[in-house]
């Protein structure tokens, strides 16, 4: 931290998030910053560009599903890209990518999840602005490799068929551990056909630079800034070449808070107005990718509860069932809807 001028700073640990990263708030006189600690040893290796599916499966979860691995160089490189296109990620004051440390700008505590409602901020206006940020991100050119400060470099990889498969399979692999759901051999065979059909649909959609973890607990409201820079961005180091609707599914199908119908519709309208995209095509993409994402999250919560004993995640599942139920109403998802109804109808009905 010496090169950033924060070597003698007062350090206050922050509550941990769901990742392997650790954060401390730094205070030195009237200067503020954040220390991000993300040692490489805390994660399995990321996906090497060009690795085969077999090689990736042998490497484990990050190589097959996530592609990234909480690397500091990823955070630094993506932050520079977002700053270069005029947005508000934390500025990077200094980084040691090999050691897994970075000193970054402290953007404060005004998370969307906190300032909407009890914080008095207008939910519709904030979600419209978050949607305009996505329009800007998705329309901006993005190279296949991003270069950050201090020699940081990171590939922007395609979120591909294998990643979609592994994530979607969480639904049938882990749901029986946390819900009254039976996936026998026949159901599994039927699922694989449904899953592969969803993947084919997804791979046919246009690609876009995808932030990926774009939701109310990773967005900050910075009203003292101008335009799109009023939306502060966090937790973007897993960015990939994915799809515009994936970011929207994360934003609008939030697992931890209810996004009102007016805010949901206003965000989509703001995005369509900013991009000129076809509403019918966008809604189809949001249904397909939203369904995959909802099933992925239900699987993750089931794994956290059933394998790791983290029962608190069960409280989020009814909301996620609701997201899944609504996506499955799209006409292009009739086969997926029939499958989910056959194995988990009571959960869909309770969510309706």
Secondary structure, DSSP 8 states (H G I E B T S, - for coil): -GGGT-TT-EEEE----SSS-EEEEEEETTEEEEEEE--GGGS-----TT--HHHHHHH-HIIIIIS----HHHHHHHHHHHHHTT-EE--EEEEETTTTEEEE----S-BHHHHBTTT-B-HHHHHHHHHHHHHHHHHS---SEEE-GGG-EEE--B--HHHHHHHHHHHHHHGGGTSS----HHHHHHHHHHHHHHHHHHHTS--EEE----STTSEEE-TTS-GGGGEEE---TT-EEE-HHHHHHHHHS-SSS---HHHHHHHHHHHHHHH---HHHHHHHHHHHHHHHHHHHHHHHHHHHHTT--GGGHHHHHHHHHHHHHHTTSGGGHHHHHHHHHHHHHHHHHH-
